[in-house]
């Protein structure tokens, strides 16, 4: 009981900027609540837990799932939303207003802000300017903590454990913020990691060092064949075209990997394929009907995890 209270208190009025804020006890608390949110939605569709609360959703970069799932999460808990998503170009941001001023304005209307921004460190800047909780929905190539939470929650819900798993991450490990956050979060668990990427898109050294410091077993390769037979989780990512300054370099690596039904034949019968989405060719559409293809279930889990987080930071 005390532990649950402690974990709950750890979230009240807190910013969610980086996965380094979490410990296994906090994570367990969020996953338990996310599971309850699933039950709530399946049973009643919605509740009025966050009635009277307002979420400002500020997206300076394209998003489908992250923005929609935050909006859906707030709606299903009875709260309201100020969406500044597709319309950033029509807001004062396009007149040159600073991020701090935009945030300090939005907090006059709302109880919590969700921010996606192309610059690494922007979420922390926003949090420094705000008196209400700021949730990082992706800051450049930096972090995407709520995605990592839903990724981990999905692994737990699908496989029933987070321990002794072999987790392979495939694709753009250099610019992909989801794999950066997920890897950091996994250093809290006893897992074995495989990083599969072209040479130019390897996992950054800083994150490799964190994995090594955490004493996790880790190997790098550029060949899916090296990992497919033993993987419990295959986490596939898109090459992040928008982060390349040299389009020639992008052309060389785009289409480097494609998970096909042929490749899936070599995988364990009880493994899962995850992808933060959007996919642009890394997973063949024919894989979708494979029960191990868990990426759309992962999408739904995003809403439950964000419901749990919104409730937690608002102290409900
Ligand atoms: C990811 C992102 O924005 O970092 N998408 C998402 O949030 N589901 C992954 C990506 O864009 O490749």
Boltz pocket constraint, residues with backbone or C-beta under 6 A from the ligand:
constraints:
  - pocket:
      binder: B
      contacts: [[A, 62], [A, 65], [A, 66], [A, 137], [A, 138], [A, 144], [A, 147], [A, 177], [A, 178], [A, 237], [A, 238], [A, 240], [A, 276], [A, 277], [A, 278]]
      max_distance: 6.0
